[in-house]
């Protein structure tokens, strides 16, 4: 499995979670050279990009999460994170990591985030 997400859970509105994405040895070269991203997909909705980070650390965020979420990466550890603060019920979704643009076979199981009001 190229990428494995973890760290999801159930929290109340205003709470925080930190998601992790670890790349396998086989994915390392693509991971290191790629812009990486977090995506989310709510129930019955399309999968949307939440945040991106270039290989050099430049970041970008969707309007709905700007100021609340922080994406980071450690290329030496082949790892990507998403710090989510001040969570809202509308953030509830399955969260995935992948390159940007995504590599289709790299979609994993994701990690579920549920935010209650």
C-alpha positions as a LaTeX table, in Angstrom:
\begin{tabular}{lrrr}
\hline
Residue & $x$ (\AA) & $y$ (\AA) & $z$ (\AA) \\
\hline
Unk1 & 0.00 & 0.00 & 0.00 \\
Unk2 & 1.68 & 3.22 & $-1.12$ \\
Unk3 & 0.09 & 5.51 & 1.48 \\
Unk4 & $-1.55$ & 4.83 & 4.84 \\
Unk5 & $-3.63$ & 7.44 & 6.63 \\
Unk6 & $-4.33$ & 7.48 & 10.37 \\
Unk7 & $-5.32$ & 9.78 & 13.20 \\
Unk8 & $-9.01$ & 10.26 & 12.55 \\
Unk9 & $-11.65$ & 10.03 & 15.23 \\
Unk10 & $-14.71$ & 11.60 & 16.79 \\
Unk11 & $-14.46$ & 15.01 & 18.41 \\
Unk12 & $-16.77$ & 17.82 & 19.43 \\
Unk13 & $-16.88$ & 21.08 & 17.55 \\
Unk14 & $-13.92$ & 23.24 & 18.46 \\
Unk15 & $-11.68$ & 20.25 & 19.04 \\
Unk16 & $-8.50$ & 19.20 & 17.27 \\
Unk17 & $-7.12$ & 16.18 & 15.47 \\
Unk18 & $-3.79$ & 15.45 & 13.80 \\
Unk19 & $-3.83$ & 13.18 & 10.78 \\
Unk20 & $-0.78$ & 11.29 & 9.55 \\
Unk21 & 0.06 & 9.79 & 6.18 \\
Unk22 & 3.02 & 7.46 & 5.85 \\
Unk23 & 4.42 & 6.47 & 2.49 \\
Unk24 & 5.83 & 3.04 & 1.81 \\
Unk25 & 9.37 & 2.44 & 0.58 \\
Unk26 & 8.02 & 1.85 & $-2.92$ \\
Unk27 & 6.35 & 5.26 & $-2.97$ \\
Unk28 & 9.37 & 7.15 & $-1.62$ \\
Unk29 & 10.71 & 8.58 & $-4.88$ \\
Unk30 & 7.31 & 9.91 & $-5.92$ \\
Unk31 & 6.61 & 11.18 & $-2.42$ \\
Unk32 & 9.87 & 13.10 & $-2.27$ \\
Unk33 & 9.49 & 14.71 & $-5.66$ \\
Unk34 & 5.82 & 15.55 & $-5.52$ \\
Unk35 & 3.46 & 18.12 & $-4.23$ \\
Unk36 & 1.40 & 16.24 & $-1.65$ \\
Unk37 & $-2.15$ & 16.93 & $-0.60$ \\
Unk38 & $-4.92$ & 16.04 & 1.78 \\
Unk39 & $-8.37$ & 15.44 & 0.38 \\
Unk40 & $-11.71$ & 14.82 & 2.05 \\
Unk41 & $-14.95$ & 13.23 & 0.99 \\
Unk42 & $-18.15$ & 13.72 & 2.92 \\
Unk43 & $-21.01$ & 11.24 & 2.74 \\
Unk44 & $-22.62$ & 11.49 & $-0.67$ \\
Unk45 & $-20.22$ & 14.20 & $-1.80$ \\
Unk46 & $-17.32$ & 14.34 & $-4.21$ \\
Unk47 & $-13.75$ & 14.14 & $-3.01$ \\
Unk48 & $-12.24$ & 17.61 & $-2.68$ \\
Unk49 & $-8.74$ & 18.83 & $-2.05$ \\
Unk50 & $-8.23$ & 20.38 & 1.39 \\
Unk51 & $-4.58$ & 21.40 & 1.50 \\
Unk52 & $-1.38$ & 21.07 & $-0.51$ \\
Unk53 & 2.33 & 21.25 & 0.22 \\
Unk54 & 5.13 & 21.36 & $-2.32$ \\
Unk55 & 8.32 & 19.36 & $-1.91$ \\
Unk56 & 9.96 & 22.57 & $-0.67$ \\
Unk57 & 7.25 & 23.27 & 1.92 \\
Unk58 & 5.04 & 25.89 & 0.29 \\
Unk59 & 1.45 & 25.37 & 1.38 \\
Unk60 & $-2.01$ & 26.09 & 0.07 \\
Unk61 & $-5.45$ & 25.67 & 1.64 \\
Unk62 & $-9.07$ & 25.56 & 0.64 \\
Unk63 & $-11.11$ & 28.54 & 1.76 \\
Unk64 & $-13.16$ & 26.47 & 4.21 \\
Unk65 & $-10.11$ & 25.36 & 6.21 \\
Unk66 & $-7.79$ & 28.33 & 5.88 \\
Unk67 & $-6.60$ & 29.48 & 9.30 \\
Unk68 & $-7.74$ & 26.25 & 10.99 \\
Unk69 & $-5.77$ & 23.47 & 9.28 \\
Unk70 & $-2.00$ & 23.16 & 8.86 \\
Unk71 & $-0.31$ & 20.78 & 6.43 \\
Unk72 & 3.29 & 19.71 & 6.94 \\
Unk73 & 5.69 & 17.04 & 5.72 \\
Unk74 & 8.94 & 15.32 & 6.62 \\
Unk75 & 10.56 & 14.02 & 3.45 \\
Unk76 & 13.18 & 12.06 & 5.40 \\
Unk77 & 10.37 & 10.14 & 7.12 \\
Unk78 & 8.15 & 9.93 & 4.03 \\
Unk79 & 5.39 & 11.37 & 6.16 \\
Unk80 & 2.67 & 13.96 & 5.71 \\
Unk81 & 0.52 & 15.50 & 8.46 \\
Unk82 & $-2.62$ & 17.57 & 8.73 \\
Unk83 & $-3.18$ & 19.45 & 11.98 \\
Unk84 & $-6.86$ & 20.29 & 12.25 \\
Unk85 & $-7.93$ & 22.85 & 14.85 \\
Unk86 & $-11.26$ & 24.47 & 15.66 \\
Unk87 & $-13.05$ & 21.62 & 13.91 \\
Unk88 & $-16.59$ & 22.14 & 12.66 \\
Unk89 & $-19.34$ & 19.60 & 11.95 \\
Unk90 & $-18.96$ & 20.33 & 8.23 \\
Unk91 & $-15.38$ & 19.02 & 8.43 \\
Unk92 & $-16.77$ & 15.52 & 8.99 \\
Unk93 & $-15.53$ & 13.31 & 6.17 \\
Unk94 & $-13.09$ & 10.58 & 5.22 \\
Unk95 & $-9.66$ & 12.15 & 4.78 \\
Unk96 & $-7.15$ & 10.87 & 2.24 \\
Unk97 & $-3.61$ & 11.77 & 1.29 \\
Unk98 & $-2.18$ & 11.57 & $-2.21$ \\
Unk99 & $-0.03$ & 13.53 & $-4.59$ \\
Unk100 & $-1.38$ & 16.61 & $-6.34$ \\
Unk101 & $-2.54$ & 15.85 & $-8.90$ \\
Unk102 & $-3.46$ & 12.46 & $-7.45$ \\
Unk103 & $-2.03$ & 9.13 & $-8.55$ \\
Unk104 & $-5.16$ & 7.06 & $-8.99$ \\
Unk105 & $-3.76$ & 3.71 & $-7.69$ \\
Unk106 & $-2.50$ & 5.47 & $-4.57$ \\
Unk107 & $-5.93$ & 6.15 & $-3.06$ \\
Unk108 & $-6.00$ & 4.34 & 0.28 \\
Unk109 & $-8.72$ & 3.61 & 2.80 \\
Unk110 & $-8.56$ & 7.06 & 4.33 \\
Unk111 & $-9.27$ & 7.97 & 7.92 \\
Unk112 & $-12.71$ & 8.99 & 9.21 \\
Unk113 & $-13.17$ & 12.31 & 10.97 \\
Unk114 & $-16.48$ & 12.95 & 12.72 \\
Unk115 & $-17.22$ & 16.29 & 14.37 \\
Unk116 & $-20.30$ & 16.63 & 16.52 \\
Unk117 & $-21.99$ & 19.91 & 17.40 \\
\hline
\end{tabular}
